[in-house]
Amino acid sequence: MDVSVKVCGLRRPEDAREAMSLGADFGGVIAHPASPRYVAPGTEEALLAEIPKGKRVWVAVEPDLEAIEAAFARGFDWVQIHFDPSGDFDPVSVSTRFGASRLWLVPRLANLLDFNEDWVGLAKVILIDGFSKDRMGGTGHRVEGESFAKLQNRHPEQRFSIAGGITPENVGEVLRSSEAAQIDVSSGVESSPGNKDASRLRALFQAVRQAEE
Ligand SMILES: O=C(O)c1ccccc1N[C@@H]1O[C@H](COP(=O)(O)O)[C@@H](O)[C@H]1O
C-alpha cells in the first residue's frame, strides 16, 4: 500500500526542499508560538515557495476563524487544527464554515477510547498524535499502533493519519502495527528542534518505501 507522508515543523526553506525532493506528500508549517518550530504568520513566503501548491499544511492550536481565513489567503491548502475536546473549541462550526475538505483535525486524546464518533466527517483527515499533558502537539510521544488500527477499522469512511515520535528506526513497525495509510513526522527527522536532518529524512523515506513493498 502507498503511504502518504507529511513532514511537519518545517522552518527552513532548504529542509522543505529536501523533504519535497524525497517525495513528501505534505509539508507542515507550525503556527503555535510556544513551539520551537514556530513560523510567524505572514513570514512563510520563502518556505511556501519550496512546498508545491496542494501540499501546504498550516498547523495551529485552536485558531480563530479569522486566522484560518488568513492562512488560506496566504496560500495554504489545508489547515490542521489541534484542539482540546474538553475545552471550548468547536470543530463543528469550523468545519461548517470552511468545509471538511480543507481541514485536518487533531483532538488531544490521552486515550483513543475517548474518540468522539461525531468528529467523523468533519475533516478530510483526522490525525491521531501522541499525548502529553503539557503540550498540544509535537510531543514525540508514540501512539499505540493496534489502537489506531482499531479506530481506522471502525470508521473506514474517514481518513486517519498517525503521528507522534515516528523515526526512521521505528516507522516500519509503526506502519505494520497501525496499518496506517498516512503518517506525520517531525522531531524524529530533526538534528535539533526545528532543524531537519537531511540524512534522517532520507532514511525515513527509504524505510517507508521498504515497508510499502
Ligand atoms: O511540532 C510542534 O511543535 C507542534 C506544536 C503544536 C501543534 C502541533 C505540533 N506538531 C505536530 O505534532 C506532530 C508529531 O510530532 P512528532 O513527530 O512527535 O515530533 C507533528 O507532525 C505535527 O503535526
Ligand as a Chemical Component Dictionary entry (heavy atoms), coordinates in Angstrom:
data_LIG
# 
_chem_comp.id                   LIG 
_chem_comp.type                 NON-POLYMER 
_chem_comp.pdbx_formal_charge   0 
_chem_comp.three_letter_code    LIG 
# 
loop_
_chem_comp_atom.comp_id 
_chem_comp_atom.atom_id 
_chem_comp_atom.alt_atom_id 
_chem_comp_atom.type_symbol 
_chem_comp_atom.charge 
_chem_comp_atom.model_Cartn_x 
_chem_comp_atom.model_Cartn_y 
_chem_comp_atom.model_Cartn_z 
_chem_comp_atom.pdbx_ordinal 
LIG O1  O1  O 0 5.664 20.324 16.427 1  
LIG C1  C1  C 0 5.153 21.112 17.224 2  
LIG O2  O2  O 0 5.847 21.774 17.979 3  
LIG C2  C2  C 0 3.656 21.258 17.288 4  
LIG C3  C3  C 0 3.137 22.263 18.065 5  
LIG C4  C4  C 0 1.769 22.436 18.120 6  
LIG C5  C5  C 0 0.911 21.607 17.409 7  
LIG C6  C6  C 0 1.433 20.592 16.641 8  
LIG C7  C7  C 0 2.787 20.382 16.574 9  
LIG N1  N1  N 0 3.317 19.351 15.825 10 
LIG C8  C8  C 0 2.548 18.267 15.306 11 
LIG O3  O3  O 0 2.807 17.074 16.033 12 
LIG C9  C9  C 0 3.132 16.011 15.150 13 
LIG C10 C10 C 0 4.003 14.964 15.788 14 
LIG O4  O4  O 0 5.264 15.452 16.082 15 
LIG P1  P1  P 0 6.458 14.473 16.487 16 
LIG O5  O5  O 0 6.801 13.653 15.277 17 
LIG O6  O6  O 0 6.019 13.643 17.643 18 
LIG O7  O7  O 0 7.565 15.408 16.853 19 
LIG C11 C11 C 0 3.798 16.759 14.034 20 
LIG O8  O8  O 0 3.862 16.011 12.878 21 
LIG C12 C12 C 0 2.924 17.987 13.907 22 
LIG O9  O9  O 0 1.782 17.710 13.126 23 
# 
loop_
_chem_comp_bond.comp_id 
_chem_comp_bond.atom_id_1 
_chem_comp_bond.atom_id_2 
_chem_comp_bond.value_order 
_chem_comp_bond.pdbx_ordinal 
LIG O1  C1  DOUB 1  
LIG C1  O2  SING 2  
LIG C1  C2  SING 3  
LIG C2  C3  SING 4  
LIG C2  C7  DOUB 5  
LIG C3  C4  DOUB 6  
LIG C4  C5  SING 7  
LIG C5  C6  DOUB 8  
LIG C6  C7  SING 9  
LIG C7  N1  SING 10 
LIG N1  C8  SING 11 
LIG C8  O3  SING 12 
LIG C8  C12 SING 13 
LIG O3  C9  SING 14 
LIG C9  C10 SING 15 
LIG C9  C11 SING 16 
LIG C10 O4  SING 17 
LIG O4  P1  SING 18 
LIG P1  O5  DOUB 19 
LIG P1  O6  SING 20 
LIG P1  O7  SING 21 
LIG C11 O8  SING 22 
LIG C11 C12 SING 23 
LIG C12 O9  SING 24 
# 
